[in-house]
Amino acid sequence: MKLRKKIILTNVITLLLALMIPFLAGSSMFRASQDKFYAPDNIRLEEHIFTAGEILMQQSAPDAMCAALDDLSYRLYVLRGNDVVLRTIDPFQQRLASLLEPADWPQDTVQYLLIDGCSIAGLSSDGAVYLAMHSAAPPKGAPEGTQFEAFHRRFNLVGLIAIVLVLVCSTLLSSRLLKKLLRPVNALVRGAGRVAAGDLSQRIDASREDDLKPVVSAFNEMQARLQEQRVQSEASEKARIDMIAGISHDLRTPLTSVKGYIKGLRDGVANTPEKQARYLDVAYRKSCDMEALLQKLFDFSRMETGNWQLCREMVSLSAFAADFCAEAQEELLQKGAALELSSTPGAHLTSLDRGQMNRVLANLTENALKYAKVQPLQLTIRVWREYDAERLSFADNGAGVPESQLAQLFDEFWRGDASRSPKNGEGSGLGLYISKCIVQAHGGTITVKNENGLRFDVTLPAREDGQ
């Protein structure tokens, strides 16, 4: 049952008890008083009361009346106005007489009453009220007053006790419910304090079924995500530090070569036209290597800051791949690699940014040249249509990658183990990550698998003529 329903039900039961207990107890006490003081043995007039009434009618001297009434176990009470003329009654009879108004008694006629078991005969004559009250002791256990007074006192007592009991029960139940309610709240407060202090390892117990279980579960999930983000942040920060160290090395190597060859030209070491041309060619290629590395850093910076836009145009994917092959073929031949292109018939139209997609293919080519570890290296590009998507695969005939590392190839700064690190320490771990971001920005996907080497599959949305 939900905590809210429990509290509502508890309050309803408490209110019902607060109302019903005094009512039932009071009713029971009233019925008991009625049964006790109005039982058949108590409601009969005393047998000599009519004789006492005749004595009152004779209006004899007070002493003679007292003597005659005393023989019948009756006491005399005479009241003139507010003054007591004669009183032989006991305190119990006195309380009963105080309830009777002198004006209520008839003139020169005897009236008979029965109050709280006491038989009374009375009349009014010559401005005086004469009462003959039976002097028998009141019933055992009779209250000190009228039945209503006794009921009122007992009802108040029972009501007070009931109210105290209801308050105690309500306090205990409320305390128990509040303790149950505040247990997960206090746990959340302690958990928030641990998180604020940097401790993300401890979880809050969410096994209890209550209204705050979703909150506790959400807090634990948030804490788990913060811990995961912290681990990722620490790993990313370490990777950034490693990248800075790697880039410093990668830039220093070609820069040192460029400086050396330029110094050779300036000092006259290259003293023939052929040697000068070779020095200039090496310096140019090293400058191109530095430019490519700086371009990767620039692309990565734009992706991280979100300051990156595509200049798309409708392009035939097969024609685009053919243009790339034509541009890269000569350089690949110089490096002992061959590039082959095949395409199925069709226009293979898609919307892409030529410059950015060209960078994707260049990164895949660079990756194969560095890590394929095979001679001769054979690269193959295939283009085909599959349903509503244009597909491009880029494959090499190299050694491939361990299956456990395939999913990490597109992570930023990831360089793999020592077997996949370049011999001279080059490689920033950004090329494939940038390629993935470019393809995804085009609304496509890029995947990798081992298939007689390493094969990358690029999928782009297809476009029809005029779209």
C-alpha positions as CSV (number, residue, x, y, z in Angstrom):
1,M,0.0,0.0,0.0
2,K,1.3,3.5,-0.9
3,L,2.5,5.6,2.0
4,R,-0.1,8.3,1.2
5,K,-2.9,5.8,1.5
6,K,-1.5,4.5,4.8
7,I,-1.4,8.0,6.3
8,I,-5.0,8.8,5.1
9,L,-6.3,5.5,6.4
10,T,-4.6,6.0,9.7
11,N,-6.0,9.4,10.2
12,V,-9.5,8.2,9.3
13,I,-9.3,5.4,11.8
14,T,-7.9,7.7,14.5
15,L,-10.8,10.2,13.9
16,L,-13.4,7.4,14.0
17,L,-11.9,6.1,17.3
18,A,-11.8,9.7,18.7
19,L,-15.6,10.0,18.0
20,M,-16.8,6.5,18.7
21,I,-15.0,5.6,21.9
22,P,-16.5,8.5,24.0
23,F,-19.9,8.1,22.5
24,L,-20.0,4.3,23.1
25,A,-18.5,4.6,26.5
26,G,-20.9,7.4,27.5
27,S,-23.9,5.5,26.2
28,S,-22.8,2.4,28.1
29,M,-22.4,4.4,31.3
30,F,-25.8,6.1,30.9
31,R,-27.5,2.7,30.3
32,A,-25.8,1.3,33.4
33,S,-27.0,4.2,35.5
34,Q,-30.5,3.8,34.3
35,D,-30.4,0.1,34.9
36,K,-29.1,0.5,38.4
37,F,-31.1,3.4,39.7
38,Y,-34.3,2.8,37.9
39,A,-34.5,-0.9,38.4
40,P,-37.9,-2.3,39.5
41,D,-36.7,-2.5,43.1
42,N,-35.9,1.2,43.2
43,I,-38.8,2.8,41.3
44,R,-41.6,1.8,43.9
45,L,-42.7,4.5,46.3
46,E,-42.1,3.6,49.9
47,E,-45.1,1.9,51.5
48,H,-45.6,4.4,54.3
49,I,-45.4,7.5,52.1
50,F,-49.1,8.0,51.9
51,T,-49.3,7.9,55.7
52,A,-46.5,10.5,55.8
53,G,-48.7,12.6,53.5
54,E,-51.7,12.4,55.9
55,I,-49.4,13.6,58.7
56,L,-48.4,16.6,56.7
57,M,-52.1,17.4,55.9
58,Q,-52.9,17.5,59.7
59,Q,-50.7,20.5,60.1
60,S,-49.9,19.6,63.7
61,A,-47.1,21.1,65.7
62,P,-43.6,20.5,64.2
63,D,-42.4,18.5,67.1
64,A,-45.5,16.2,66.9
65,M,-45.0,15.9,63.1
66,C,-41.4,14.9,63.5
67,A,-42.2,12.3,66.1
68,A,-45.0,10.8,63.9
69,L,-42.8,10.8,60.8
70,D,-39.8,9.4,62.7
71,D,-41.9,6.3,63.5
72,L,-42.3,5.8,59.8
73,S,-38.5,6.4,59.1
74,Y,-39.3,9.8,57.5
75,R,-37.6,13.1,58.1
76,L,-39.2,16.6,58.1
77,Y,-38.0,19.6,56.2
78,V,-39.9,22.9,56.5
79,L,-39.0,25.9,54.4
80,R,-40.7,29.4,54.6
81,G,-39.6,31.5,51.7
82,N,-35.8,31.2,51.6
83,D,-35.5,30.5,55.3
84,V,-35.3,27.0,56.7
85,V,-37.7,26.6,59.6
86,L,-37.0,23.0,60.5
87,R,-34.5,20.5,59.1
88,T,-34.0,16.9,60.3
89,I,-32.9,15.5,56.9
90,D,-29.4,14.1,56.1
91,P,-27.0,15.5,53.6
92,F,-28.2,13.2,50.8
93,Q,-31.8,14.3,51.3
94,Q,-30.6,17.9,51.5
95,R,-29.1,17.7,48.0
96,L,-32.3,16.3,46.7
97,A,-34.4,19.1,48.5
98,S,-32.1,21.7,46.9
99,L,-33.3,20.6,43.5
100,L,-36.9,21.2,44.3
101,E,-38.4,24.7,43.9
102,P,-40.9,25.8,46.6
103,A,-43.3,27.2,44.0
104,D,-43.6,23.8,42.4
105,W,-45.6,22.4,45.3
106,P,-49.4,22.5,45.2
107,Q,-51.4,24.4,47.9
108,D,-53.0,22.2,50.6
109,T,-52.5,19.1,48.4
110,V,-49.9,16.4,49.0
111,Q,-47.6,15.6,46.0
112,Y,-45.6,12.4,46.0
113,L,-42.2,12.1,44.2
114,L,-39.4,9.5,43.8
115,I,-35.9,10.9,43.2
116,D,-32.8,8.7,43.1
117,G,-34.7,6.1,45.2
118,C,-35.9,8.5,47.8
119,S,-39.7,8.8,48.4
120,I,-40.8,12.4,49.1
121,A,-44.2,13.7,50.1
122,G,-44.7,17.5,50.1
123,L,-47.2,20.3,50.1
124,S,-47.4,24.1,50.4
125,S,-49.6,25.7,53.1
126,D,-49.8,29.2,54.6
127,G,-46.6,30.2,52.8
128,A,-44.5,27.3,54.0
129,V,-43.3,24.2,52.2
130,Y,-43.5,20.9,54.1
131,L,-41.4,17.9,52.9
132,A,-41.4,14.4,54.4
133,M,-38.4,12.5,53.0
134,H,-37.8,8.8,53.6
135,S,-34.7,8.4,55.7
136,A,-33.6,5.0,54.4
137,A,-30.0,5.0,53.2
138,P,-29.5,5.6,49.4
139,P,-28.8,2.6,47.2
140,K,-25.3,1.2,47.6
141,G,-22.9,2.8,45.1
142,A,-25.3,5.7,44.4
143,P,-23.4,8.8,43.2
144,E,-23.1,11.9,45.3
145,G,-25.7,13.8,43.4
146,T,-28.4,13.2,40.8
147,Q,-28.1,10.5,38.0
148,F,-27.3,13.2,35.4
149,E,-24.5,14.6,37.5
150,A,-23.1,11.2,38.0
151,F,-23.4,10.5,34.2
152,H,-21.8,13.8,33.4
153,R,-18.8,13.3,35.7
154,R,-18.2,9.8,34.4
155,F,-18.7,10.8,30.8
156,N,-16.1,13.6,31.2
157,L,-13.7,11.2,32.8
158,V,-14.1,8.5,30.2
159,G,-13.9,11.1,27.4
160,L,-10.7,12.6,28.8
161,I,-9.1,9.2,29.1
162,A,-10.2,8.3,25.5
163,I,-8.8,11.6,24.1
164,V,-5.5,10.9,25.9
165,L,-5.4,7.4,24.4
166,V,-6.3,8.6,20.9
167,L,-3.5,11.3,21.1
168,V,-1.0,8.7,22.3
169,C,-2.0,6.2,19.5
170,S,-2.0,9.0,16.9
171,T,1.5,10.2,18.0
172,L,2.9,6.7,18.0
173,L,1.5,5.9,14.5
174,S,2.6,9.3,13.1
175,S,6.1,8.8,14.5
176,R,6.3,5.4,13.0
177,L,5.1,6.6,9.6
178,L,7.4,9.7,9.7
179,K,10.3,7.4,10.6
180,K,9.5,5.2,7.7
181,L,9.1,8.2,5.4
182,L,12.3,9.9,6.5
183,R,14.5,6.8,6.4
184,P,15.0,7.1,2.6
185,V,15.1,10.9,2.8
186,N,17.9,10.8,5.4
187,A,19.6,8.2,3.2
188,L,19.3,10.6,0.2
189,V,20.7,13.5,2.3
190,R,23.7,11.3,3.4
191,G,24.2,10.2,-0.2
192,A,24.1,13.8,-1.5
193,G,26.8,14.7,1.1
194,R,29.0,11.8,-0.1
195,V,28.5,12.9,-3.7
196,A,29.4,16.5,-2.7
197,A,32.5,15.2,-1.0
198,G,33.5,13.3,-4.2
199,D,32.6,9.8,-3.0
200,L,30.6,8.1,-5.9
201,S,31.3,4.5,-4.9
202,Q,28.5,3.9,-2.4
203,R,24.9,3.3,-3.5
204,I,21.7,3.8,-1.5
205,D,19.6,0.7,-0.7
206,A,16.6,0.8,-3.0
207,S,15.2,-2.6,-2.1
208,R,12.4,-1.3,0.1
209,E,9.0,-0.9,-1.6
210,D,7.8,2.7,-0.9
211,D,6.9,5.9,-2.6
212,L,10.5,7.2,-2.6
213,K,11.9,4.1,-4.3
214,P,11.8,5.8,-7.8
215,V,13.7,8.8,-6.3
216,V,16.3,6.6,-4.7
217,S,16.7,4.6,-7.9
218,A,17.0,7.8,-9.9
219,F,19.7,9.1,-7.4
220,N,21.7,5.9,-7.7
221,E,21.4,6.0,-11.5
222,M,22.6,9.7,-11.4
223,Q,25.5,8.7,-9.2
224,A,26.4,5.8,-11.5
225,R,26.4,8.2,-14.5
226,L,28.5,10.7,-12.6
227,Q,31.0,8.0,-11.7
228,E,31.0,6.8,-15.3
229,Q,31.5,10.4,-16.6
230,R,34.3,10.8,-14.1
231,V,36.1,7.7,-15.3
232,Q,35.6,8.8,-18.9
233,S,36.8,12.3,-18.1
234,E,39.9,11.0,-16.4
235,A,40.6,8.7,-19.3
236,S,39.9,11.5,-21.8
237,E,42.2,13.8,-19.8
238,K,45.0,11.2,-19.8
239,A,44.4,10.7,-23.5
240,R,44.7,14.5,-24.1
241,I,47.9,14.6,-22.2
242,D,49.2,11.7,-24.2
243,M,48.0,13.3,-27.4
244,I,49.9,16.6,-26.6
245,A,53.0,14.6,-25.9
246,G,52.5,12.6,-29.1
247,I,51.7,15.7,-31.2
248,S,54.8,17.4,-29.8
249,H,56.9,14.5,-31.0
250,D,55.0,14.2,-34.3
251,L,55.5,17.9,-35.1
252,R,59.1,17.9,-33.9
253,T,60.2,15.0,-36.2
254,P,59.2,16.6,-39.6
255,L,60.1,20.1,-38.3
256,T,63.6,18.9,-37.5
257,S,63.8,17.3,-41.0
258,V,62.6,20.5,-42.7
259,K,65.1,22.6,-40.7
260,G,67.9,20.2,-41.5
261,Y,67.3,20.1,-45.3
262,I,66.8,23.9,-45.4
263,K,70.1,24.4,-43.4
264,G,71.8,22.0,-45.9
265,L,70.5,24.2,-48.8
266,R,71.7,27.4,-47.0
267,D,75.1,26.0,-46.1
268,G,75.7,24.7,-49.7
269,V,75.6,21.0,-48.7
270,A,73.2,20.4,-51.6
271,N,75.7,21.6,-54.3
272,T,74.1,20.0,-57.3
273,P,70.7,20.7,-58.9
274,E,69.6,17.1,-58.4
275,K,70.5,17.2,-54.7
276,Q,68.8,20.6,-54.2
277,A,65.6,19.3,-55.8
278,R,65.7,16.2,-53.6
279,Y,66.2,18.4,-50.4
280,L,63.3,20.6,-51.5
281,D,61.1,17.6,-52.2
282,V,61.8,16.1,-48.7
283,A,61.2,19.5,-47.0
284,Y,57.9,19.9,-48.9
285,R,56.6,16.4,-48.0
286,K,57.5,16.9,-44.3
287,S,55.7,20.3,-44.4
288,C,52.7,18.4,-45.9
289,D,52.8,15.9,-43.0
290,M,52.8,18.8,-40.5
291,E,49.9,20.4,-42.3
292,A,47.9,17.2,-42.2
293,L,48.5,16.8,-38.5
294,L,47.5,20.4,-37.8
295,Q,44.4,20.0,-39.9
296,K,43.3,17.0,-37.8
297,L,43.8,19.1,-34.7
298,F,41.8,22.0,-36.3
299,D,39.0,19.6,-37.2
300,F,38.9,18.0,-33.8
301,S,38.8,21.5,-32.2
302,R,35.8,22.5,-34.4
303,M,34.0,19.3,-33.6
304,E,34.5,19.7,-29.9
305,T,33.2,23.3,-29.9
306,G,30.4,22.6,-32.3
307,N,31.7,25.3,-34.7
308,W,31.5,23.0,-37.7
309,Q,29.3,23.2,-40.8
310,L,29.0,21.1,-43.9
311,C,28.8,22.5,-47.4
312,R,26.7,19.8,-49.1
313,E,25.9,19.3,-52.7
314,M,24.3,16.5,-54.7
315,V,27.1,14.2,-55.8
316,S,27.4,10.8,-57.4
317,L,29.2,8.6,-54.8
318,S,30.8,6.4,-57.5
319,A,32.1,9.5,-59.3
320,F,33.4,11.0,-56.0
321,A,35.2,7.8,-55.2
322,A,36.7,7.7,-58.7
323,D,38.0,11.3,-58.3
324,F,39.6,10.3,-55.0
325,C,41.3,7.2,-56.5
326,A,42.7,9.3,-59.4
327,E,44.2,11.8,-57.0
328,A,45.7,9.2,-54.6
329,Q,46.8,6.6,-57.1
330,E,50.2,8.1,-57.9
331,E,51.2,8.7,-54.2
332,L,50.1,5.2,-53.3
333,L,52.2,3.7,-56.0
334,Q,55.2,5.5,-54.7
335,K,54.6,3.9,-51.3
336,G,54.1,0.4,-52.7
337,A,50.3,0.3,-52.5
338,A,47.6,-0.1,-55.1
339,L,44.1,1.2,-55.1
340,E,41.2,-0.5,-56.9
341,L,37.6,0.8,-57.4
342,S,34.5,-1.0,-58.4
343,S,30.9,0.2,-58.6
344,T,27.5,-1.2,-59.5
345,P,25.6,0.5,-62.3
346,G,23.5,3.5,-61.3
347,A,23.8,7.2,-60.4
348,H,24.5,6.6,-56.7
349,L,23.3,10.1,-55.8
350,T,23.8,11.4,-52.3
351,S,24.2,14.7,-50.5
352,L,27.7,15.3,-49.1
353,D,30.5,17.8,-48.5
354,R,33.2,16.9,-50.9
355,G,36.0,18.3,-48.8
356,Q,35.0,16.5,-45.6
357,M,34.1,13.2,-47.2
358,N,37.5,13.3,-49.0
359,R,39.1,13.7,-45.6
360,V,37.3,10.5,-44.5
361,L,38.8,8.5,-47.4
362,A,42.2,10.1,-46.8
363,N,42.1,9.1,-43.1
364,L,41.2,5.5,-44.0
365,T,44.0,5.4,-46.5
366,E,46.5,6.8,-44.0
367,N,45.3,4.2,-41.4
368,A,45.9,1.4,-43.9
369,L,49.3,2.6,-44.8
370,K,50.4,2.8,-41.2
371,Y,48.9,-0.3,-39.7
372,A,48.2,-2.9,-42.5
373,K,51.7,-4.3,-42.1
374,V,51.7,-6.1,-45.5
375,Q,53.6,-5.8,-48.7
376,P,52.3,-5.2,-51.3
377,L,49.4,-3.3,-49.9
378,Q,46.1,-3.7,-51.8
379,L,43.3,-1.2,-51.2
380,T,39.8,-1.7,-52.6
381,I,36.9,0.7,-52.7
382,R,33.4,-0.6,-53.7
383,V,30.2,1.5,-54.2
384,W,26.7,0.0,-54.5
385,R,23.1,0.8,-53.7
386,E,21.3,-1.1,-50.9
387,Y,17.6,-0.3,-50.5
388,D,17.4,3.5,-49.7
389,A,21.1,3.9,-48.8
390,E,24.3,4.3,-50.7
391,R,27.1,2.0,-49.5
392,L,30.9,2.5,-49.8
393,S,33.4,-0.1,-48.4
394,F,37.1,0.6,-48.0
395,A,39.2,-2.6,-47.4
396,D,42.8,-3.6,-47.2
397,N,44.6,-6.9,-47.3
398,G,46.5,-6.3,-44.0
399,A,46.6,-8.2,-40.7
400,G,43.4,-6.7,-39.4
401,V,42.7,-5.9,-35.8
402,P,42.0,-8.1,-32.7
403,E,38.2,-8.5,-32.3
404,S,38.4,-7.0,-28.8
405,Q,39.7,-3.7,-30.2
406,L,37.4,-3.2,-33.1
407,A,34.8,-1.3,-31.1
408,Q,37.5,1.2,-29.9
409,L,38.9,2.1,-33.3
410,F,36.6,5.2,-33.5
411,D,37.3,6.4,-30.0
412,E,39.1,9.7,-29.7
413,F,42.9,9.5,-28.9
414,W,42.8,5.7,-29.1
415,R,46.0,4.2,-30.7
416,G,45.6,0.6,-29.8
417,D,48.3,-1.6,-28.3
418,A,52.0,-1.5,-29.2
419,S,51.4,-3.7,-32.2
420,R,49.2,-1.0,-33.8
421,S,51.4,2.0,-32.9
422,P,53.4,3.4,-35.7
423,K,57.1,2.6,-35.7
424,N,58.2,6.2,-35.3
425,G,55.6,7.1,-32.7
426,E,53.5,9.1,-35.1
427,G,49.7,9.0,-35.0
428,S,47.4,11.2,-32.9
429,G,44.5,8.8,-32.5
430,L,42.1,11.3,-34.1
431,G,41.9,10.2,-37.7
432,L,39.2,7.5,-37.4
433,Y,37.3,9.5,-34.7
434,I,37.1,12.5,-37.1
435,S,36.0,10.2,-39.9
436,K,33.2,8.8,-37.7
437,C,32.0,12.4,-36.8
438,I,32.0,13.5,-40.5
439,V,30.0,10.5,-41.6
440,Q,27.5,10.9,-38.8
441,A,27.1,14.6,-39.6
442,H,26.0,13.5,-43.1
443,G,23.3,11.3,-41.5
444,G,25.2,8.1,-42.1
445,T,27.1,5.4,-40.3
446,I,30.5,3.9,-40.4
447,T,31.4,0.4,-39.2
448,V,34.5,-1.8,-39.2
449,K,35.1,-5.5,-39.3
450,N,37.8,-8.0,-40.1
451,E,37.4,-9.6,-43.6
452,N,40.8,-10.8,-45.0
453,G,42.1,-7.6,-43.6
454,L,40.3,-4.6,-42.2
455,R,37.1,-3.4,-43.9
456,F,35.3,-0.1,-43.3
457,D,31.6,0.2,-44.4
458,V,30.2,3.7,-44.9
459,T,26.4,4.1,-45.3
460,L,24.9,7.4,-46.6
461,P,21.2,8.3,-47.3
462,A,20.4,7.9,-51.0
463,R,18.9,10.7,-53.0
464,E,16.8,10.4,-56.2
465,D,17.1,12.7,-59.2
466,G,15.8,16.1,-58.3
467,Q,15.7,15.6,-54.5
